[in-house]
Amino acid sequence: MAATVSSKLLSLLGTFDSRHRRQTLSDIARRSGLPVSTTHRLLAELAAWGAVRRLDSGEYVIGRRIWRLGLLAVGEVDLSRVAEPFLHDIHAATRAVVHLAVREGTEVLYLDRVSGHASVPIVSTTGSRLPLHATGVGKVLLAHAPKEVQEQVLVHGLTRITAFTVTEPGRMRAQLHRVRRDGYAQTFEEMTLGACSVGVPVEVDGHVVAALGIVVPDLRNVRARLVAALQVAARGIARMLEPSFHPPEAGLG
């Protein structure tokens, strides 16, 4: 029976392993048993989706999108499971809404949420996606995203959601610089009126793998305490992830 397109795509991805993290077009064609022309065409489709990435050297590596899916796989490192007790600890200490999120393209994907008791309008739900530029966790993830993702958002993605949403590229660049410098992001009614937020990165072996955030009605007088609580939790999650962590290749999107 002739091989299907999906089986060919899977055979290309199957050529990557711990000993073959970087491969040339001819390497992948040889190891998959597919013609070079077919391999080139299918790799272009995989690259467009984010499953692989072509480096300046001409070699291909597994893309960050596949790596992020791997973090969510049952039986592998379950980010949500690892983070869950830390989220509940933050909630117990702050009584606020707590989020765990990752970047999915140019959006925030919310993996988990622990609801608070404060009267704060929240639009996120577990599994929902929101713009990167208008949320605390989103700004954290955008600040540590590949340059091409940042440019895509800065040029095409700064949509106005409320009167307080930052839509000027220069102002957003300055905010992203401060996020990297200070180690946290903040928003003021940029996603929803009446809701402010702070977010911090979860960093493992120099790679930001997720973001933790808190949503409250007002950050005045509580921001430092909330950031400190988030950073303690983020370090705890990172320590739990480290033993099974396999970083993506340099330059992955």
C-alpha positions as CSV (number, residue, x, y, z in Angstrom):
1,M,0.0,0.0,0.0
2,A,1.3,3.4,-0.9
3,A,2.5,5.6,1.9
4,T,0.2,8.4,2.9
5,V,1.2,12.0,3.3
6,S,0.8,11.8,7.0
7,S,3.0,8.7,7.2
8,K,5.7,10.4,5.2
9,L,5.6,13.5,7.5
10,L,5.9,11.2,10.5
11,S,8.8,9.3,8.9
12,L,10.6,12.6,8.5
13,L,10.1,13.6,12.1
14,G,11.1,10.1,13.1
15,T,14.6,10.6,11.8
16,F,15.4,13.0,14.6
17,D,16.7,11.5,17.9
18,S,19.3,12.2,20.5
19,R,22.1,11.4,18.1
20,H,20.6,13.3,15.2
21,R,19.4,16.6,16.5
22,R,20.7,18.5,13.5
23,Q,20.3,17.0,10.0
24,T,20.8,18.2,6.5
25,L,18.2,17.7,3.8
26,S,20.1,14.7,2.4
27,D,20.5,13.2,5.8
28,I,16.8,13.3,6.4
29,A,16.0,11.9,2.9
30,R,18.4,9.0,3.4
31,R,17.2,8.1,6.9
32,S,13.5,8.4,6.0
33,G,13.9,6.5,2.6
34,L,12.1,9.3,0.8
35,P,13.3,11.1,-2.4
36,V,15.1,14.4,-1.8
37,S,12.5,16.4,-3.7
38,T,9.7,14.9,-1.6
39,T,11.7,15.4,1.6
40,H,12.3,19.1,0.7
41,R,8.6,19.8,0.0
42,L,7.4,18.1,3.1
43,L,10.0,19.8,5.3
44,A,8.8,23.1,4.0
45,E,5.3,22.2,5.2
46,L,6.6,21.0,8.6
47,A,8.6,24.3,8.9
48,A,5.5,26.4,8.1
49,W,3.6,24.6,10.9
50,G,6.5,24.9,13.4
51,A,7.4,21.2,13.6
52,V,10.9,21.8,12.3
53,R,13.2,24.8,11.7
54,R,15.9,25.3,9.1
55,L,19.0,26.9,10.5
56,D,21.3,29.3,8.7
57,S,23.7,26.4,8.2
58,G,21.0,24.6,6.1
59,E,20.5,22.0,8.7
60,Y,17.1,21.1,10.2
61,V,16.2,20.8,13.8
62,I,13.0,19.9,15.7
63,G,10.8,23.0,16.1
64,R,9.7,24.5,19.4
65,R,6.0,23.6,18.7
66,I,6.8,19.9,18.8
67,W,8.8,20.4,21.9
68,R,5.9,22.3,23.6
69,L,3.5,19.5,22.7
70,G,6.0,17.1,24.3
71,L,5.8,19.0,27.5
72,L,2.1,18.2,27.6
73,A,2.3,14.5,26.7
74,V,1.0,12.0,29.1
75,G,3.9,9.9,30.5
76,E,6.4,12.6,29.7
77,V,7.1,15.7,31.7
78,D,3.6,16.9,32.6
79,L,4.0,20.6,33.1
80,S,0.5,21.1,34.4
81,R,0.9,18.3,36.9
82,V,4.2,19.5,38.2
83,A,3.0,23.1,38.5
84,E,-0.4,22.3,40.1
85,P,0.6,22.2,43.8
86,F,2.6,25.4,43.3
87,L,-0.4,27.2,41.8
88,H,-2.5,26.2,44.8
89,D,0.2,27.4,47.2
90,I,0.2,30.8,45.5
91,H,-3.6,30.9,45.6
92,A,-3.6,30.0,49.3
93,A,-1.2,32.8,50.0
94,T,-2.8,35.5,47.9
95,R,-6.5,34.4,47.4
96,A,-6.0,35.7,43.8
97,V,-6.6,34.1,40.4
98,V,-3.4,32.2,39.4
99,H,-2.4,31.2,35.8
100,L,0.0,28.8,34.2
101,A,0.6,29.5,30.5
102,V,2.8,28.7,27.6
103,R,3.3,30.4,24.2
104,E,1.5,28.9,21.2
105,G,2.6,30.8,18.2
106,T,1.6,34.4,18.8
107,E,-0.9,33.6,21.5
108,V,-0.9,32.6,25.2
109,L,-2.2,29.1,25.8
110,Y,-3.6,28.8,29.4
111,L,-2.7,25.3,30.8
112,D,-4.2,25.8,34.2
113,R,-6.1,28.3,36.3
114,V,-6.9,28.5,40.0
115,S,-9.7,30.8,40.7
116,G,-9.6,33.4,43.4
117,H,-12.3,35.0,45.6
118,A,-11.7,38.6,44.6
119,S,-14.2,40.2,42.3
120,V,-12.0,40.4,39.2
121,P,-13.4,40.0,35.7
122,I,-11.5,37.1,34.0
123,V,-11.8,36.1,30.4
124,S,-9.2,33.2,30.5
125,T,-10.1,29.6,31.0
126,T,-8.0,26.4,31.0
127,G,-7.3,25.7,27.4
128,S,-8.1,29.1,26.1
129,R,-5.9,31.4,24.0
130,L,-5.4,35.1,24.4
131,P,-3.1,37.7,22.7
132,L,0.5,37.8,24.0
133,H,0.7,41.6,24.3
134,A,-2.2,42.2,26.6
135,T,-1.6,39.8,29.5
136,G,1.0,39.5,32.2
137,V,2.0,35.9,31.3
138,G,1.8,36.9,27.7
139,K,4.3,39.7,28.0
140,V,6.7,37.4,29.8
141,L,6.4,34.8,27.0
142,L,6.7,37.5,24.3
143,A,9.8,39.0,25.9
144,H,11.5,35.6,25.7
145,A,10.1,34.6,22.3
146,P,12.3,34.3,19.2
147,K,12.9,37.6,17.4
148,E,10.7,36.7,14.5
149,V,7.7,36.1,16.8
150,Q,8.3,39.4,18.6
151,E,8.4,41.2,15.2
152,Q,5.3,39.5,14.0
153,V,3.4,40.6,17.1
154,L,4.9,44.1,17.1
155,V,4.1,44.7,13.5
156,H,0.8,43.0,13.1
157,G,-0.5,41.9,16.5
158,L,-0.8,44.9,18.8
159,T,-4.6,45.0,18.6
160,R,-6.5,47.3,20.9
161,I,-8.7,45.4,23.4
162,T,-9.4,48.1,26.0
163,A,-8.5,51.8,26.2
164,F,-5.4,50.8,28.2
165,T,-4.0,48.2,25.8
166,V,-0.5,49.0,24.6
167,T,-0.6,49.3,20.8
168,E,2.5,51.3,20.1
169,P,5.5,49.1,18.9
170,G,8.1,51.4,20.5
171,R,6.3,51.4,23.9
172,M,5.9,47.6,23.7
173,R,9.6,47.1,22.9
174,A,10.5,49.1,26.0
175,Q,8.2,47.0,28.1
176,L,9.7,43.8,26.8
177,H,13.1,45.1,27.6
178,R,12.0,45.8,31.2
179,V,10.5,42.3,31.5
180,R,13.9,40.7,30.6
181,R,15.7,43.1,32.9
182,D,13.4,43.0,35.9
183,G,12.2,39.4,35.7
184,Y,8.5,40.1,35.7
185,A,5.7,41.7,33.6
186,Q,2.7,43.7,34.6
187,T,-0.5,44.9,32.9
188,F,-3.1,47.5,33.9
189,E,-6.6,46.7,32.6
190,E,-5.1,45.9,29.2
191,M,-7.0,42.7,28.6
192,T,-10.1,43.4,30.8
193,L,-11.3,46.5,32.5
194,G,-10.9,46.1,36.3
195,A,-8.2,43.5,36.1
196,C,-4.4,44.0,36.5
197,S,-1.8,41.3,36.4
198,V,1.8,40.3,37.0
199,G,3.7,37.4,35.5
200,V,7.1,35.8,35.8
201,P,9.0,33.2,33.7
202,V,9.5,29.6,34.6
203,E,13.1,29.1,33.4
204,V,14.8,25.8,33.1
205,D,18.5,25.6,32.1
206,G,18.3,29.0,30.6
207,H,15.1,28.4,28.6
208,V,11.8,30.0,29.5
209,V,9.3,27.1,29.3
210,A,6.2,28.7,30.7
211,A,4.9,31.7,32.7
212,L,3.1,32.1,36.0
213,G,0.7,34.9,36.6
214,I,-1.7,36.5,39.1
215,V,-4.7,38.6,38.3
216,V,-6.0,41.2,40.9
217,P,-8.1,44.3,40.8
218,D,-5.2,46.6,41.7
219,L,-1.5,46.2,41.9
220,R,-0.8,49.1,44.1
221,N,0.9,48.1,47.4
222,V,0.9,44.4,46.5
223,R,3.0,44.1,43.4
224,A,6.3,43.3,45.1
225,R,4.7,40.6,47.3
226,L,2.9,39.0,44.4
227,V,6.1,39.0,42.2
228,A,8.0,37.4,45.1
229,A,5.4,34.7,45.5
230,L,5.4,33.9,41.8
231,Q,9.2,33.8,41.6
232,V,9.4,31.3,44.5
233,A,6.9,29.1,42.8
234,A,8.6,29.4,39.4
235,R,11.9,28.3,40.9
236,G,10.2,25.3,42.5
237,I,8.6,24.2,39.3
238,A,11.9,24.6,37.5
239,R,13.6,22.4,40.0
240,M,11.0,19.7,39.4
241,L,11.3,19.9,35.6
242,E,15.1,19.9,35.5
243,P,15.8,16.1,35.7
244,S,13.7,15.4,32.6
245,F,14.3,18.6,30.7
246,H,15.7,18.4,27.2
247,P,16.3,21.9,25.8
248,P,15.4,22.8,22.3
249,E,18.3,23.4,19.8
250,A,19.6,27.0,19.6
251,G,17.6,29.2,17.4
252,L,14.3,27.3,17.5
253,G,11.1,29.2,17.1
